[in-house]
Amino acid sequence: MKIVIDTSEAIAQKAAEKYVELLDAKPDAVLGLATGSTPLGLYAELAKLCARGKITFAKAHSFNLDEYMGLEGTHDQSYRYFMNENLFSHVDMRIEETHVPSGVDVTEQTAADYDKLIEQAGGIDLQLLGIGNNGHIGFNEPNTPFGSKTHIVELTDSTRQANKRFFNSLEEVPTHAVTMGISTVMHAKSIILMAIGAGKAQCIKDTVEGPVTEAVPASVLQLHPDCTVYLDYEAASLLGK
Ligand code: GLP
């Protein structure tokens, strides 16, 4: 793992550079995208670069990590809505080339079809990840098998509590989600993991310095040949201690 530690603004810019390099070299790259508050700075940076003509997504394809079950793409807490609002409507990506798993009528078959779609697109070139407080990536909660493909998950109480800030009440937070599996993520050619804030310091320490274990899903990234971890000073504050 390569670790980059800087301010949250600087890591957003440095991560954006990776996209400039990738899309310069491969305009039709397949991007694995993520939701959450962490990538917002990066997405704003990509929108700025696109407006200035420094990057184009015109030929790119994207696949998002996950989606809440039971939410239509028009629901303001769905991840499809989040992506449209925070990235797709600000860059020149063709909306029909953006994929977010559907949160409605989900079956194990539709989940498996998502993996097939990724394969047919040639596989993910660069996968972006945030991290949950308990070390989850996508919605792969602790003890998800490393061999998992896209699948349906029951969210843990801690994840529902953490995400309730976006809903009116805990009851409204979906109990299930569909997520790329750990194996789906590990198949990406390159991976970026971003974390911001002191609340992520412990899971980042466990991810980077702890044993590779299914109890900390993100620790599997130690085994990936090309993974860069971008941390602000707070998220990095427990490293080496
Ligand atoms: C959700 C998403 C994850 C994300 C995590 C952290 O649970 N499914 O993909 O990494 O939240 O979110 P945040 O960046 O807001 O801390």
Residues whose N, C-alpha, C, O or C-beta is under 5 A from the ligand:
A	BS01	GLP	A34 T35 G36 S37 T38 G130 I131 G132 G138 F139
